[in-house]
């Protein structure tokens, strides 16, 4: 298909719009019964809304008289020159000369006006974009293409990691991980986001008006794509963390080197239940960090080949350091320091079971009060 200059297209559209406007006006004048009925109805509505008495026959008569005179010519008052011109033109002997002169003048004026309007519109269209503008649009198009390539690489990376985690989760499916991965899959763009704008058809004066809006639309869409990728990346990170912790727990419980520590750990079931509940609620940075912290503490407390009393002594020392923080209120600190003295006494006596129960109780109190992660 041959390319049609935009100036010719705009010129043709202007004439078409003018013809449509004229046709609509003619149609309105031709449909006289409808117009008369509408005007009469509006007059009645006005009188009714203002509680003015009226006669339908008078309204109909008034509307007919208005329409009877609507096309009647009423000559305006003439000044001296206009009266002379009319008088001169009415004489048959001079009619041909003045008539021909006026027709020639009007024809020349119309031709000049049309040519001037067309040339101005064409000049505006062709000079709206300077050579520098076209070069800038071409450079911006290249930048957009490169940005889309980098975004596509990130999309492809996230999609590959998503598929790997889906396979990993299928081996021992976790409902919350499945939910996070499904949300990530919806966020990742499904189609190829790369573009050939400004490359498949180099930017020129003939197409710059079409290509520039495409570039602007692609630039505006970039932030939306980045936001979707951030959402997908975050959900994938949380899902990966949950799977790693659950796999780590499984390996820890089956590790023969930890058997002795596991056998002596009186509150293991409670600690595992607490961690499981945290993993089911991972949906933000804080909840993710809380679950990771609980897992690291449990793993440290079940360190291989370590005496249980030694482990409990380390945990008691960590608890005492938490109580010393300024964020813990004085009233709560005094209450829990009493428990700490009891824990130290149990450890000194070698009663690991009693020490374990009190350490677990004090830890739960701090977590319930919201001072564990501070």
C-alpha positions as semicolon CSV with decimal commas, in nm:
position;residue;x (nm);y (nm);z (nm)
1;X;0,000;0,000;0,000
2;X;0,149;0,338;-0,103
3;X;0,212;0,589;0,174
4;X;-0,027;0,885;0,174
5;X;0,114;1,217;0,300
6;X;-0,038;1,316;0,631
7;X;-0,108;1,669;0,498
8;X;-0,335;1,531;0,223
9;X;-0,515;1,311;0,476
10;X;-0,577;1,607;0,711
11;X;-0,696;1,827;0,424
12;X;-0,942;1,565;0,306
13;X;-1,070;1,510;0,661
14;X;-1,135;1,886;0,697
15;X;-1,351;1,894;0,382
16;X;-1,534;1,575;0,485
17;X;-1,614;1,723;0,829
18;X;-1,745;2,042;0,665
19;X;-1,972;1,843;0,433
20;X;-2,101;1,636;0,727
21;X;-2,180;1,954;0,920
22;X;-2,366;2,102;0,623
23;X;-2,560;1,780;0,571
24;X;-2,664;1,775;0,940
25;X;-2,783;2,136;0,919
26;X;-2,984;2,065;0,602
27;X;-3,142;1,760;0,762
28;X;-3,246;1,963;1,067
29;X;-3,413;2,229;0,850
30;X;-3,592;1,966;0,643
31;X;-3,746;1,796;0,946
32;X;-3,984;2,087;1,018
33;X;-4,274;1,900;1,188
34;X;-4,042;1,753;1,450
35;X;-3,874;2,086;1,522
36;X;-4,208;2,267;1,552
37;X;-4,336;2,002;1,794
38;X;-4,020;2,019;2,008
39;X;-4,032;2,399;2,035
40;X;-4,403;2,396;2,123
41;X;-4,344;2,131;2,389
42;X;-4,061;2,332;2,548
43;X;-4,283;2,643;2,560
44;X;-4,558;2,443;2,737
45;X;-4,305;2,302;2,985
46;X;-4,177;2,650;3,062
47;X;-4,528;2,788;3,124
48;X;-4,617;2,489;3,342
49;X;-4,302;2,520;3,554
50;X;-4,375;2,889;3,613
51;X;-4,753;2,840;3,669
52;X;-4,845;3,059;3,372
53;X;-5,179;3,000;3,202
54;X;-5,154;2,928;2,830
55;X;-5,359;2,822;2,527
56;X;-5,235;2,534;2,309
57;X;-5,385;2,697;1,998
58;X;-5,196;3,020;2,061
59;X;-4,872;2,829;2,108
60;X;-4,922;2,636;1,784
61;X;-5,011;2,957;1,598
62;X;-4,702;3,137;1,734
63;X;-4,467;2,852;1,640
64;X;-4,612;2,836;1,285
65;X;-4,563;3,211;1,238
66;X;-4,201;3,190;1,355
67;X;-4,128;2,908;1,111
68;X;-4,316;3,091;0,831
69;X;-4,077;3,388;0,863
70;X;-3,758;3,198;0,937
71;X;-3,639;3,203;0,571
72;X;-3,784;3,541;0,483
73;X;-3,521;3,792;0,377
74;X;-3,520;4,120;0,568
75;X;-3,302;4,381;0,408
76;X;-3,073;4,558;0,654
77;X;-3,064;4,940;0,664
78;X;-2,821;5,073;0,400
79;X;-2,574;5,359;0,428
80;X;-2,488;5,590;0,139
81;X;-2,238;5,368;-0,039
82;X;-2,443;5,050;0,005
83;X;-2,754;5,224;-0,132
84;X;-2,560;5,345;-0,435
85;X;-2,414;4,999;-0,497
86;X;-2,755;4,832;-0,480
87;X;-2,906;5,096;-0,709
88;X;-2,623;5,055;-0,959
89;X;-2,645;4,676;-0,963
90;X;-3,019;4,687;-1,023
91;X;-2,972;4,865;-1,357
92;X;-2,954;4,606;-1,630
93;X;-2,710;4,807;-1,836
94;X;-2,443;4,784;-1,561
95;X;-2,539;4,443;-1,422
96;X;-2,308;4,239;-1,640
97;X;-1,999;4,447;-1,564
98;X;-2,039;4,459;-1,185
99;X;-2,167;4,104;-1,165
100;X;-1,866;3,971;-1,356
101;X;-1,629;4,184;-1,148
102;X;-1,771;4,066;-0,816
103;X;-1,775;3,699;-0,925
104;X;-1,414;3,723;-1,038
105;X;-1,311;3,891;-0,712
106;X;-1,492;3,631;-0,497
107;X;-1,348;3,340;-0,695
108;X;-0,996;3,478;-0,663
109;X;-1,046;3,536;-0,288
110;X;-1,175;3,181;-0,232
111;X;-0,887;3,026;-0,429
112;X;-0,633;3,234;-0,233
113;X;-0,793;3,146;0,102
114;X;-0,802;2,771;0,029
115;X;-0,445;2,770;-0,102
116;X;-0,321;2,968;0,199
117;X;-0,493;2,739;0,451
118;X;-0,366;2,426;0,277
119;X;-0,008;2,553;0,250
120;X;-0,006;2,660;0,615
121;X;-0,138;2,323;0,736
122;X;0,113;2,139;0,516
123;X;0,398;2,357;0,635
124;X;0,294;2,305;0,999
125;X;0,283;1,929;0,959
126;X;0,615;1,903;0,777
127;X;0,805;2,148;0,997
128;X;0,656;2,052;1,335
129;X;0,941;1,804;1,377
130;X;1,284;1,949;1,310
131;X;1,583;1,734;1,219
132;X;1,699;1,751;1,582
133;X;1,356;1,637;1,698
134;X;1,369;1,336;1,467
135;X;1,718;1,246;1,589
136;X;1,604;1,275;1,951
137;X;1,305;1,048;1,885
138;X;1,532;0,793;1,716
139;X;1,774;0,804;2,012
140;X;1,488;0,765;2,261
141;X;1,356;0,469;2,060
142;X;1,698;0,301;2,087
143;X;1,702;0,360;2,464
144;X;1,353;0,211;2,499
145;X;1,458;-0,095;2,297
146;X;1,762;-0,149;2,522
147;X;1,552;-0,102;2,837
148;X;1,306;-0,362;2,714
149;X;1,588;-0,608;2,647
150;X;1,714;-0,571;3,006
151;X;1,362;-0,601;3,143
152;X;1,307;-0,912;2,932
153;X;1,624;-1,068;3,080
154;X;1,491;-1,003;3,431
155;X;1,150;-1,145;3,337
156;X;1,315;-1,456;3,196
157;X;1,528;-1,495;3,510
158;X;1,227;-1,469;3,741
159;X;1,026;-1,710;3,525
160;X;1,304;-1,973;3,531
161;X;1,337;-1,945;3,908
162;X;0,961;-1,969;3,945
163;X;0,954;-2,294;3,745
164;X;1,239;-2,438;3,952
165;X;1,061;-2,357;4,281
166;X;0,734;-2,502;4,150
167;X;0,913;-2,833;4,081
168;X;1,085;-2,816;4,418
169;X;0,758;-2,753;4,600
170;X;0,582;-3,037;4,414
171;X;0,803;-3,293;4,594
172;X;0,655;-3,203;4,933
173;X;0,391;-2,945;4,863
174;X;0,347;-2,650;5,098
175;X;0,012;-2,471;5,059
176;X;0,149;-2,128;5,147
177;X;0,443;-2,166;4,908
178;X;0,199;-2,265;4,633
179;X;-0,002;-1,950;4,701
180;X;0,308;-1,727;4,685
181;X;0,427;-1,889;4,361
182;X;0,084;-1,855;4,202
183;X;0,080;-1,485;4,286
184;X;0,429;-1,444;4,141
185;X;0,325;-1,621;3,821
186;X;0,035;-1,379;3,774
187;X;0,264;-1,079;3,827
188;X;0,529;-1,183;3,572
189;X;0,443;-1,056;3,220
190;X;0,322;-1,349;3,012
191;X;0,417;-1,213;2,668
192;X;0,746;-1,101;2,515
193;X;0,797;-0,741;2,630
194;X;1,079;-0,664;2,386
195;X;1,009;-0,410;2,111
196;X;1,133;-0,316;1,764
197;X;0,997;0,039;1,772
198;X;1,222;0,266;1,567
199;X;1,421;-0,031;1,436
200;X;1,188;-0,228;1,212
201;X;1,086;0,106;1,061
202;X;1,358;0,372;1,113
203;X;1,234;0,707;1,241
204;X;1,180;0,959;0,963
205;X;0,977;1,272;0,892
206;X;0,705;1,055;0,739
207;X;0,647;0,835;1,048
208;X;0,779;1,033;1,347
209;X;0,429;1,151;1,439
210;X;0,321;0,786;1,468
211;X;0,633;0,644;1,636
212;X;0,670;0,909;1,909
213;X;0,337;0,822;2,083
214;X;0,435;0,454;2,073
215;X;0,764;0,536;2,246
216;X;0,587;0,742;2,513
217;X;0,342;0,456;2,578
218;X;0,630;0,207;2,615
219;X;0,811;0,440;2,856
220;X;0,498;0,480;3,066
221;X;0,451;0,103;3,078
222;X;0,808;0,048;3,202
223;X;0,729;0,139;3,564
224;X;0,431;-0,097;3,567
225;X;0,653;-0,383;3,446
226;X;0,919;-0,303;3,708
227;X;0,652;-0,300;3,979
228;X;0,521;-0,639;3,866
229;X;0,874;-0,783;3,862
230;X;0,938;-0,653;4,215
231;X;0,618;-0,820;4,337
232;X;0,712;-1,148;4,169
233;X;1,070;-1,134;4,298
234;X;0,952;-1,070;4,656
235;X;0,703;-1,358;4,654
236;X;0,962;-1,590;4,500
237;X;1,212;-1,491;4,771
238;X;0,961;-1,567;5,047
239;X;0,867;-1,902;4,887
240;X;1,233;-1,998;4,850
241;X;1,301;-1,906;5,215
242;X;1,012;-2,119;5,339
243;X;1,125;-2,420;5,137
244;X;1,485;-2,383;5,257
245;X;1,378;-2,363;5,622
246;X;1,148;-2,665;5,592
247;X;1,421;-2,866;5,420
248;X;1,670;-2,750;5,685
249;X;1,438;-2,864;5,966
250;X;1,400;-3,204;5,802
251;X;1,777;-3,249;5,770
252;X;1,834;-3,126;6,127
253;X;1,587;-3,375;6,274
254;X;1,750;-3,660;6,077
255;X;2,110;-3,558;6,155
256;X;2,269;-3,831;6,374
257;X;2,517;-3,579;6,516
258;X;2,227;-3,387;6,669
259;X;2,060;-3,694;6,816
260;X;2,189;-3,630;7,166
261;X;2,078;-3,267;7,165
262;X;1,739;-3,361;7,022
263;X;1,689;-3,627;7,290
264;X;1,757;-3,377;7,569
265;X;1,558;-3,089;7,419
266;X;1,238;-3,090;7,627
267;X;1,053;-2,813;7,436
268;X;1,137;-2,925;7,081
269;X;0,775;-2,983;6,978
270;X;0,670;-2,638;7,099
271;X;0,957;-2,470;6,915
272;X;0,880;-2,657;6,593
273;X;0,509;-2,571;6,620
274;X;0,594;-2,203;6,669
275;X;0,823;-2,205;6,362
276;X;0,562;-2,387;6,153
277;X;0,301;-2,122;6,236
278;X;0,545;-1,844;6,143
279;X;0,619;-2,009;5,807
280;X;0,247;-2,024;5,730
281;X;0,221;-1,647;5,782
282;X;0,525;-1,528;5,585
283;X;0,388;-1,247;5,369
284;X;0,612;-0,950;5,446
285;X;0,972;-0,863;5,523
286;X;0,916;-0,865;5,900
287;X;0,733;-1,200;5,905
288;X;1,002;-1,347;5,682
289;X;1,278;-1,224;5,916
290;X;1,093;-1,352;6,225
291;X;1,071;-1,704;6,081
292;X;1,436;-1,698;5,974
293;X;1,544;-1,580;6,319
294;X;1,346;-1,853;6,493
295;X;1,500;-2,117;6,264
296;X;1,856;-1,994;6,324
297;X;1,803;-1,995;6,701
298;X;1,664;-2,348;6,694
299;X;1,949;-2,468;6,475
300;X;2,201;-2,306;6,711
301;X;2,036;-2,458;7,018
302;X;2,056;-2,803;6,857
303;X;2,421;-2,769;6,759
304;X;2,586;-3,113;6,710
305;X;2,803;-3,264;6,985
306;X;2,723;-2,990;7,234
307;X;2,626;-3,044;7,594
308;X;2,265;-2,947;7,669
309;X;2,360;-2,744;7,978
310;X;2,616;-2,557;7,771
311;X;2,351;-2,479;7,510
312;X;2,107;-2,365;7,775
313;X;2,372;-2,144;7,935
314;X;2,430;-1,973;7,600
315;X;2,057;-1,923;7,548
316;X;2,017;-1,784;7,901
317;X;2,300;-1,537;7,837
318;X;2,134;-1,423;7,511
319;X;1,806;-1,374;7,701
320;X;1,973;-1,163;7,967
321;X;2,119;-0,938;7,696
322;X;1,775;-0,890;7,545
323;X;1,637;-0,786;7,886
324;X;1,905;-0,518;7,915
325;X;1,777;-0,332;7,607
326;X;1,612;0,004;7,671
327;X;1,311;-0,095;7,461
328;X;1,191;-0,336;7,731
329;X;0,979;-0,150;7,993
330;X;1,118;-0,138;8,346
331;X;0,820;-0,322;8,497
332;X;0,851;-0,613;8,253
333;X;1,229;-0,620;8,287
334;X;1,211;-0,655;8,666
335;X;0,958;-0,938;8,638
336;X;1,162;-1,130;8,379
337;X;1,491;-1,076;8,561
338;X;1,341;-1,272;8,849
339;X;1,289;-1,559;8,601
340;X;1,645;-1,518;8,478
341;X;1,780;-1,565;8,832
342;X;1,571;-1,880;8,862
343;X;1,711;-2,008;8,528
344;X;2,069;-1,946;8,638
345;X;2,001;-2,130;8,963
346;X;1,862;-2,433;8,774
347;X;2,164;-2,434;8,543
348;X;2,397;-2,415;8,840
349;X;2,220;-2,713;8,993
350;X;2,241;-2,904;8,663
351;X;1,863;-2,936;8,626
352;X;1,839;-2,903;8,247
353;X;1,467;-2,990;8,229
354;X;1,364;-2,715;8,473
355;X;1,599;-2,469;8,305
356;X;1,457;-2,555;7,961
357;X;1,099;-2,497;8,074
358;X;1,180;-2,157;8,223
359;X;1,391;-2,050;7,924
360;X;1,102;-2,137;7,689
361;X;0,854;-1,952;7,912
362;X;1,067;-1,636;7,928
363;X;1,123;-1,645;7,550
364;X;0,749;-1,671;7,484
365;X;0,682;-1,378;7,718
366;X;0,924;-1,156;7,526
367;X;0,779;-1,258;7,191
368;X;0,420;-1,208;7,306
369;X;0,508;-0,862;7,436
370;X;0,667;-0,772;7,102
371;X;1,026;-0,722;7,228
372;X;1,188;-1,029;7,077
373;X;1,287;-0,893;6,733
374;X;1,387;-0,545;6,858
